[in-house]
Amino acid sequence: MKPTLVLVGRPNVGKSTLFNRLTRTRDAIVADIPGLTRDRHYGHGKIGLKPYLVVDTGGFEPVVKSGILHAMARQTLQAVDEADVVLFIVDGRKGLAPHDKIIAEQLRKTGRTILLVVNKTEGMQTSIITSEFHELGLGDPCAVSALHGDHIAELIDLALEDYPYEEDADAQQAKHPRIAIVGRPNVGKSTLINSLLGEERVIAFDQPGTTRDSIYIDFEYDQRSYTLIDTAGLRRRGKVLETLEKFSVVKTLQSIEEANLVILVLDAKEGISDQDAHIAGFILETGRALVVAINKWDSLDDYQRDVIKREFARRLAFLDFASLHYISALYGRGLKALMPSVDAAYAAAMAHIPTPRLTRAMLAAVNKQPPPRGGISRPKMRYAHQGGSNPPLIIVHGSMLEHVPATYRRYLENTFREVFGLKGTPLRVEFRTGHNPYADKKAPPPSEQEARRAHSRRRRNRKKYGR
């Protein structure tokens, strides 16, 4: 079992910077803006043969009793309950703040092992900068610089000194699906994750833009392992004005590319918008398997539901390969059928189809409907094989395939999807024409003897035919 290190402290003391340093990633968004991190953010790290789990938390405001800051504080306390070691981070450049004393008192009551970390101490005398923090009564402070990496190794060694080495820490683990929850702001993405987990794992607040970073969450459902990725809402490009929101959008797009499957959450109350179509188009371009969930379905009457169904069929007709579910994330309705569709879509995206079966299916489709002529002859398709997965890529070999129109490509895609049951994943068909070895070669110039013979032949023809 990996020891868990939880990072706690006031807003803007460098918790996310230290998180990225400990995990050797750039998973957490870092900017000089207080209150940037809101949810718990998990990451894995390792020093030598010692692995560990790191949890980044939002700025701790224990005295606030309501609003988003209260929800952030509750998330922090839940993370502390899971901790083996709490790294209490303070700002060495701003010195000891009254808020630090309140946090120290709260942490002392938890009974967890606490290490006091004085951050932002680069270029300063350690003994002087840490002296005032002895007042907190949490032992000797550790002076570090998360930005420059100063004394980070010593900090990890100190935090893990009571935990043994794990020789099998790098044992290969079974791969499991990574599922990105994507949609416009305030459609219920975080609420859906909390309903699937059965706990308030991420902050779900009635305010657009509550989630700012992409949060990776491991969980088990029906004895299967998954990783859920809660993402920031994607607004239209013209609406994205703040630098922070631009970072969030980039992280969301990266999460879609890193995921195996995407659950696109739509808001039934707001209807199907152009932005929903843009998000769906990006998911389709990345080739990710897809499940569509229309949320807040319980708030509509029968007439409104019929309108939404017609609107979905009109605007998002290109998602006909995806499973569609009508859910209420707040009350947990319709979620039982959601995860089986996720499993089916993931299996389709990762499917490996033998070459003989693919070739037989292709030849049957060609016999049923041959490709149209491209000039004087018709394209010939000889065999097909799989070139990749997630999404499945089928490569068709033959001659004159550059003349195959896009409509026939879609015909083959639909045929392969139907024959092999590839429900829930995009499918790509690529044509490759055999290389003609003489296509780029020119005839060598005639020799002197061949030129004389050709000249004599032309003279005879002129005498014989008068030309």
Order of alpha helices (4+ residues) and beta strands (2+ residues): beta-alpha-beta-beta-alpha-beta-alpha-beta-alpha-beta-alpha-beta-alpha-beta-beta-alpha-beta-alpha-beta-alpha-beta-alpha-alpha-beta-beta-alpha-beta-alpha
